[in-house]
Structures are given as C-alpha cells and as structure tokens.
Amino acid sequence: MKENSSKLLDSRDECAACVETLIGLSRQTIYLICARFDPALYNHRHIYDHIAELVTKNRKTEVRLIAHDTRVASRDGHYLIQLAQKFPTFVQIRTTVTPPDRKFSENWFIIDNRSFMRIRNPLRYEGYFEIDNRLECQPYIEQFIEIWDASELDQNTRRLSI
C-alpha cells in the first residue's frame, strides 16, 4: 500500500492539467459534481473528442454530470452540454434540488471508479487527486450516487425538438 499517494493541487493550471490527465485515463465511467461547469477545467475540445470517442466505441460508457447551475454554461455552448445533447443516452446532466445537496461546495471528478480529483476550494483551485486507488475512491462514488439519485434532469441543457 502506498504511504501517501495523494497529489496536491493549488492552482487553476494544476487542476486543468489533472483533468486532462484523468480524461486521458478514462475508459468507461466519468462522474463530475460541481457548482457550475468551470470553463477553465472542462470546456475543452479534447475533452469533448475523448468522451465522444468513448461513447461511440463502448456502449457501456456512462457520463454523469451534476451541477447546481448550468445557465451560463448552457448559454455559452459548453462542450459538456453539447455532449449531453448529442449523446443523451450516455451523457446525462442533472441538477441538485435538496437543500443539503445545493450546499455542496466542492468539485469532484471521478474516473472509472478508481481515480479522482477533489477540489475542496473551487474558488482557489485547492485540492488533491489520486490515480488508481479504488479504496480511496469508493466513498466519493457512494456519495456521488446518493446525490445523483436525489437530483433531477437539468432543464437548461435539454435539447428541444420542434
């Protein structure tokens, strides 16, 4: 067992590099919970391309995204929203509705049930990440699923067909 496998993050650039690393490692599941889809971290063409490739090559791909507020991201054409609109079976966006979940202020990015990034202070981009550590990742997955089950489909990001 590793003595301390956590790697600290303390800047936007470090968090963005971590997201890029984790996206590159992802093969089937991606879970994200945040207040909003931070464009500095998640609105990049290579993220869109990687997830689009995953969902077209692996029918078991599951991308679950939870945000408190998606209005700005929706208005700005965020890549994660484009993915959910293009691949609604595989990429789903929900919004928190219960008061305790609405108060959730961290940013978690979980990949394949084994690697994750946890930004404890999203305003200052302070947190840490773990790669290939299922044991450490499990409590985050369990809490994410609890919040997911209590959330609702996001109305701001649905594609309307007329």
Secondary structure as GFF3:
##gff-version 3
##sequence-region A 1 162
A	DSSP	beta_strand	7	9	.	.	.	ID=ss1
A	DSSP	alpha_helix	12	25	.	.	.	ID=ss2
A	DSSP	beta_strand	29	34	.	.	.	ID=ss3
A	DSSP	alpha_helix	39	42	.	.	.	ID=ss4
A	DSSP	alpha_helix	45	57	.	.	.	ID=ss5
A	DSSP	beta_strand	62	67	.	.	.	ID=ss6
A	DSSP	alpha_helix	71	75	.	.	.	ID=ss7
A	DSSP	alpha_helix	79	86	.	.	.	ID=ss8
A	DSSP	beta_strand	91	95	.	.	.	ID=ss9
A	DSSP	alpha_helix	99	102	.	.	.	ID=ss10
A	DSSP	beta_strand	107	111	.	.	.	ID=ss11
A	DSSP	beta_strand	115	121	.	.	.	ID=ss12
A	DSSP	beta_strand	126	130	.	.	.	ID=ss13
A	DSSP	alpha_helix	134	150	.	.	.	ID=ss14
A	DSSP	beta_strand	152	153	.	.	.	ID=ss15
###
